[in-house]
Each structure stands twice: as C-alpha cells, then as structure tokens.
Amino acid sequence: MSPVRRGDSLPIYNRIGVLRAERGMSRSQLAALIEVNPQTVGALERGDHYPSLDLALRISAVFELPVEAIFSRTEFGPLSTELYRDKRRAADDEEGESSHG
C-alpha cells in the first residue's frame, strides 16, 4: 500500500462544521450517527484528521450530500457565494441559449 500524502501538499478541506450548524446538530449527535467519538468529529472539522473513504461516505449519507459537496482538495468559499455563482451561471446559460434560437 502506498503512503498517503497529507499536510500542506494535499490538504483535505471540509464543511462538516457548517453543515452541522445548519442542521442544529451537535458533535455528539453527528458522532453517534457516523459511529465515531465526538473528538473525532472535532478533529475532522479542524482538519487534524482526514476521513477514510468509509467515514466520508457515512458523513455524506447523514447530510444527504455527495462527498464532493463536503470534502475538497481546495478551500471552500462561502456557500452564499457559490450559490450565487451557480444561479448566475444558470442565468447566463439560459441567456445564451435564447440568443441562439
């Protein structure tokens, strides 16, 4: 098995804390749902611990989101910015389609 590159070279960012807060969920509640201890949830949120694929999938199932909506190799911007950008992109796409036909 090859070693996993971690740290500054290939960090894994996540939105676990934000998603928990949106749902009014404590670390203990999330920990119980994904079958880890609350300290593990804290370590994940701080980026001190990277999840296994199994754990990432369990977290995704709890939040009912795809893994890439929760974890990323690049830092996440504010959700509001991303939502606005997505809506703007959709509006631009619609505008482009209507001008072609």
Buried (B, 14 or more C-beta within 10 A) or exposed (E): EEEEEEEEEEBBEBBBBBBBEEEEBEBEBBBEBBEBEBEBBBBBBEBEBBBEEEBBEBBBEBBEEEBEBBBBEEEBEEEEEEEEEEEEEEEEEEEEEEEEE
